[in-house]
Amino acid sequence: MVESRRRIDGIQQVLNTSWPLKDDDGPHARGIKDQEHPIPVRVRLVFEHDGEELLPGTAQRWTKTHVYVRVGDPRMQVAGVWVLAEDVRRG
């Protein structure tokens, strides 16, 4: 099923997604606001079929351990992704 979906729309899961918070309802990022001055970055993403790639993006939210990066890659179902801070470099 996943393979046929990939061929039709190109969407792939990002395997190194990591949420900064967790509570009884599960992982989330509620309450973490956009930064006033987003930062251009390069982010390491691991796609389920295409593997690891370093892509340009914009860091819009962050904590000490996690960063939300807007990427806009057509393989992603959403505009951005939360990853560990170690997967992001100013760029």
Residue, then its C-alpha position, 0 to 999 in steps of 0.5 A: m500500500v505504501e509503495s503504490r501511494r508513493r508512486i502516485d503522490g510522492i509522499q514519504q515519511v520522514l523517519n527522523t522526526s522528533w517531537p520536543l514535548k510529551d504528555d499523556d496525550g502523546p508527543h507534541a509541540r503545543g505552546i512553542k511559539d514561532q521565533e520573531h527572527p527565523i533562521p536559514v538552516r540546512v536540515r538532515l532528513v531521513f526519508e523512508h524511501d530516498g534515505e538521508e538528505l541535507l536540505p535547505g530550510t528555515a528554523q521557525r521554532w526551537t527548544k534546547t533540544h529540538v528545532y521546527v524547520r520549514v522545508g517545503d519538500p514535495r515528498m513531505q505531507v506538511a510544510g515542516v518537521w520537528v527534528l533533534a537540534e543535532d540534525v540542524r546547522r545554520g546555513 
